[in-house]
Amino acid sequence: MTNKQIFFTDVHKAELLDADVRNIEENEVLTETEYTVVSGGTERANIMGMKNAGGNKFPKSLGYCGVGRVLKVGSAVRSVAVGDRVLVYHGKHAKYNIRTEAEITKVEDDSIPSLDAAFVIIASMGLGGVRKLELELGESAMVMGLGLLGIFALQFCRLSGAYPVIAADLNPARRELALKLGADYAFDPSDPDFVEKVKSVTGGKGVNATVEVTGVSAAMKQAIECASWMGRISLLGCTRVSDCSVDYYQQVHRPGVKLIGAHNFVRPKVESYPHHWTHQDDCKAILSLIAAGRIQVAPIVSRVVSPEAAPRIYDQLCDDPAFPIGTVFDWRDIK
């Protein structure tokens, strides 16, 4: 069987190429893709050959967030069967994917559109970052960076009972989207009065719980400046460059601020416990919240394009700071 798969073949270059589909092992599942979602921050860092993203080692193939149908299962697979609709964790932007059973989550509810389901894996990463903050009802929360992880993290902060929920992003369109999805305030972090505005809407106390999703060290510095006494900051964004000084005694140690590593791979693998859920349990929870109308996906979808447009899409990702966050590849007509 021949696959169609998007590869980063060099810095700033993406191509849709043919690839072979190997035989599956006993614990693996072969899926046929419906949709995959572009994760702008991670994929831009990889195609640009940035530090902490594999550097200039090409070719690369990404696409860790997708949904499809099961075509074949290994002899040891029990949780899914041929024909099931499933989430594909850390698959590729490809017509066919092979993943282990542990990386496949069945979409039980037929009422959930596949386009919505395609975003669940990346939403689960945002949820993992929010869980680690251990939010309590009535605490203030802020999300810095309104890409896909941030825009979902914002919705989870609101669902967790945070007030006010503050959104921060340089892009006015993303700030407007955040307000539509439940943010109480949306500020431009380039505003010279940004920290003062944040402290004002929190009654002068600062933010109890912040999700930092930009991966930009200057934003991390601002998050610390906005933190309350004994505030918590979840480091959800992958920092590529560290270039801002922080007075760790005055700004972190003395006020008791917690900096929490929230990389998606730091999760329990088998059993969830409070504030630390497995990947599959978080995905199932999000699917239920989407079905119940508690989480919105449709307003986040910017465009659905053919994988044949990959060279143009990734050129834009590399060059345009306003790259549409909800960019989806539709694989259903790819042969």
C-alpha positions in Angstrom: 0.0 0.0 0.0 1.3 3.5 -0.9 0.8 6.4 1.5 0.6 10.1 0.8 2.4 12.0 3.5 3.6 15.6 4.2 7.3 15.9 4.8 9.5 18.8 5.7 12.3 18.2 3.3 14.4 21.2 4.2 14.2 24.5 6.1 11.1 26.3 5.0 10.1 23.5 2.6 7.1 21.1 2.8 6.1 18.5 0.2 3.3 15.9 -0.2 5.2 12.7 -1.1 4.6 9.0 -1.6 5.7 6.7 1.2 5.3 3.0 1.8 2.9 1.6 4.4 4.6 -1.2 6.4 2.9 -4.2 8.0 1.4 -3.7 11.4 2.6 -5.4 14.6 0.3 -7.3 17.0 -0.2 -4.2 19.2 -0.7 -1.7 16.4 -3.6 -0.2 14.5 -3.7 1.0 10.9 -6.0 4.0 10.3 -7.2 5.9 7.3 -7.2 9.7 8.0 -10.2 12.0 7.7 -8.6 15.2 9.1 -5.3 16.4 10.7 -4.8 19.7 12.4 -1.7 21.9 11.9 -0.1 22.7 15.3 1.4 26.1 14.3 4.0 26.6 17.0 5.5 23.1 17.0 5.4 22.6 13.3 6.9 26.1 12.5 9.7 25.4 15.0 10.4 22.1 13.2 10.2 23.3 9.6 12.5 26.3 10.5 15.0 24.0 12.2 14.8 25.7 15.5 16.6 24.7 18.7 14.6 22.3 20.9 12.8 21.1 17.7 15.3 18.7 16.2 17.4 21.4 14.5 18.4 21.0 10.9 17.7 17.3 10.6 15.6 16.7 7.6 13.4 15.1 6.3 10.8 15.4 9.1 7.1 14.5 9.3 4.7 15.8 11.9 1.0 15.9 12.4 0.2 14.7 15.9 -3.5 15.6 16.0 -5.9 13.8 13.8 -9.0 11.6 13.4 -9.8 8.7 11.1 -11.2 5.2 10.7 -9.6 1.9 11.7 -8.6 -0.2 8.6 -6.8 -3.0 10.4 -5.9 -4.1 13.9 -3.1 -6.3 15.3 -3.9 -9.6 16.9 -3.4 -8.2 20.4 -5.6 -5.1 20.0 -8.8 -5.2 22.0 -10.1 -1.6 22.5 -10.9 -0.8 18.9 -12.1 -2.7 15.8 -12.2 -2.2 12.0 -14.5 0.6 11.1 -14.3 2.5 14.4 -13.7 6.2 14.3 -10.7 7.1 16.4 -8.3 9.8 17.5 -4.8 9.3 16.3 -2.2 10.5 18.8 1.2 11.5 17.4 0.4 10.2 13.9 1.5 12.1 10.8 -0.1 14.4 8.3 -0.7 11.3 6.1 -3.5 9.4 4.4 -2.6 6.3 6.5 -1.2 6.1 10.0 0.1 3.2 12.1 0.1 3.7 15.9 0.1 1.5 18.9 -3.2 0.7 20.6 -2.3 3.0 23.5 -2.1 5.9 21.0 -5.6 5.3 19.6 -8.8 6.6 21.3 -12.2 5.5 20.1 -14.8 8.3 19.4 -17.8 6.7 21.0 -20.4 9.4 20.3 -21.5 9.5 16.7 -23.0 12.9 17.1 -19.6 14.6 17.4 -18.4 15.9 13.9 -15.1 14.5 12.8 -13.9 18.1 12.2 -14.5 18.8 15.9 -12.9 15.5 17.0 -9.7 16.3 15.0 -8.9 19.0 17.5 -9.3 16.9 20.7 -5.7 15.7 21.0 -4.2 19.2 20.9 -7.0 20.4 23.2 -6.0 17.7 25.7 -2.5 19.2 25.9 -4.1 22.5 26.9 -6.2 20.7 29.5 -3.1 19.0 30.9 -1.6 22.4 31.5 -4.7 23.8 33.2 -5.1 20.7 35.4 -1.6 21.2 36.9 -2.5 24.7 38.1 -5.0 23.1 40.5 -7.4 25.9 40.0 -10.0 26.6 42.6 -13.4 28.3 42.1 -13.1 32.1 42.0 -9.3 32.3 41.4 -8.1 34.5 38.7 -6.5 32.9 35.6 -4.6 34.1 32.6 -3.6 32.5 29.3 -0.6 34.0 27.5 -0.6 33.0 23.9 -3.8 32.2 22.0 -2.8 29.6 19.5 -4.6 26.3 19.6 -3.3 25.2 23.0 -4.0 28.6 24.5 -7.5 29.0 23.1 -8.6 25.6 24.5 -6.8 26.3 27.8 -8.8 29.5 28.1 -12.1 27.5 27.8 -10.9 25.0 30.4 -9.9 27.8 32.8 -13.5 29.2 32.6 -15.0 25.7 33.0 -12.8 25.2 36.1 -14.5 28.2 37.7 -11.7 30.8 37.3 -12.7 34.5 37.5 -11.6 36.7 35.9 -10.2 34.8 32.9 -7.7 37.0 31.1 -6.4 36.4 27.6 -3.1 37.8 26.3 -1.9 37.8 22.7 -0.4 40.2 20.2 -2.9 39.4 17.5 -6.2 41.4 17.8 -8.2 38.7 15.9 -7.1 36.1 18.4 -8.0 38.4 21.3 -11.5 38.9 19.8 -11.9 35.1 19.5 -10.9 34.7 23.1 -13.6 37.1 24.2 -16.2 35.2 22.2 -15.1 31.9 23.8 -15.4 33.2 27.4 -12.5 35.4 28.3 -13.5 38.3 30.6 -10.6 40.5 29.4 -8.2 40.3 26.5 -5.1 42.4 26.5 -2.2 43.1 24.2 1.1 42.1 25.9 3.0 44.7 23.9 1.1 47.5 25.7 3.4 49.3 28.0 0.7 49.2 30.7 0.0 45.5 30.2 1.1 44.4 33.7 -0.8 47.3 35.3 -4.0 46.4 33.4 -3.7 42.7 34.5 -3.2 43.7 38.1 -6.1 46.2 38.0 -8.7 43.6 36.8 -7.5 41.2 39.6 -8.0 43.8 42.3 -4.3 44.6 42.5 -3.5 41.1 43.7 -2.1 39.7 40.4 -3.0 36.4 38.7 -3.4 33.3 40.8 -2.9 30.8 37.9 -1.3 31.5 34.5 -0.9 29.2 31.5 2.1 30.4 29.5 1.8 29.0 26.0 3.9 31.2 23.8 7.3 29.6 24.5 8.7 33.1 24.4 10.9 34.0 27.3 9.8 37.7 27.3 6.2 36.5 27.8 7.4 34.2 30.6 8.9 37.3 32.3 5.6 39.1 32.0 3.8 36.1 33.5 6.0 36.3 36.5 5.5 40.0 36.8 1.7 39.5 36.8 1.7 36.6 39.3 0.0 37.0 42.7 1.5 36.1 46.0 1.9 32.3 45.9 0.7 32.3 42.2 1.2 29.4 39.9 2.5 29.4 36.3 2.0 26.4 34.0 4.8 26.2 31.4 2.8 24.7 28.5 4.6 26.4 25.6 7.9 25.0 24.5 10.5 27.6 25.0 12.9 27.7 22.0 15.1 30.6 23.1 15.8 31.9 26.7 16.9 35.5 26.6 15.3 37.4 29.4 16.6 37.8 32.9 14.4 37.2 35.9 15.2 38.1 39.5 14.3 34.7 40.9 14.6 35.8 44.5 12.4 38.8 44.3 9.9 37.6 41.7 9.7 33.8 42.4 11.3 32.6 45.6 10.3 35.4 47.9 6.6 35.6 46.8 6.3 31.8 46.6 5.5 31.6 42.9 5.4 28.1 41.5 6.7 27.4 38.0 5.2 24.2 36.8 6.6 22.2 33.9 3.6 21.1 31.8 5.0 19.3 28.8 2.5 16.9 27.4 4.8 13.9 27.8 4.9 14.3 31.6 1.7 12.4 32.2 0.7 9.2 34.0 0.7 6.4 31.4 -1.8 4.0 32.9 -4.1 5.5 35.6 -5.3 9.1 36.2 -5.1 10.8 39.6 -6.2 14.4 40.7 -4.7 17.1 38.5 -2.7 14.5 36.4 -4.8 12.6 33.9 -3.7 10.2 31.3 -3.8 11.3 27.6 -6.7 8.9 26.8 -8.8 10.0 29.9 -8.3 13.7 29.0 -9.4 13.0 25.4 -12.5 11.1 26.5 -13.4 14.0 28.9 -13.0 16.5 26.1 -15.1 14.5 23.7 -17.9 14.4 26.3 -17.6 18.2 26.9 -17.9 18.8 23.1 -20.9 16.6 22.9 -22.5 18.5 25.8 -21.8 21.9 24.2 -19.4 22.9 27.1 -16.4 23.3 24.8 -16.6 25.0 21.4 -14.6 24.0 18.4 -16.4 25.4 15.4 -15.3 29.0 16.0 -11.7 27.9 16.1 -11.8 26.3 12.6 -10.2 28.9 10.3 -10.0 26.8 7.1 -10.1 23.3 5.7 -7.7 22.6 2.9 -6.4 19.8 0.8 -3.0 18.3 1.7 -2.0 19.1 -1.9 -1.8 22.7 -0.6 0.9 21.8 1.9 3.7 23.8 0.2 1.6 27.0 0.3 0.3 26.4 3.8 3.7 25.9 5.3 5.2 28.9 3.4 2.5 30.9 5.1 3.2 29.3 8.5 6.9 30.2 8.2 6.4 33.8 7.1 3.1 35.1 8.4 2.7 35.9 12.2 -1.0 36.0 11.7 -1.2 32.4 10.4 -4.8 31.1 11.0 -4.7 28.9 14.1 -7.4 26.5 13.0 -5.9 25.2 9.8 -7.0 21.6 8.9 -6.0 19.2 6.2 -8.9 17.1 4.7 -7.5 13.7 3.6 -10.8 12.1 2.5 -10.3 12.7 -1.2 -6.6 12.0 -1.4 -5.8 8.8 -3.3 
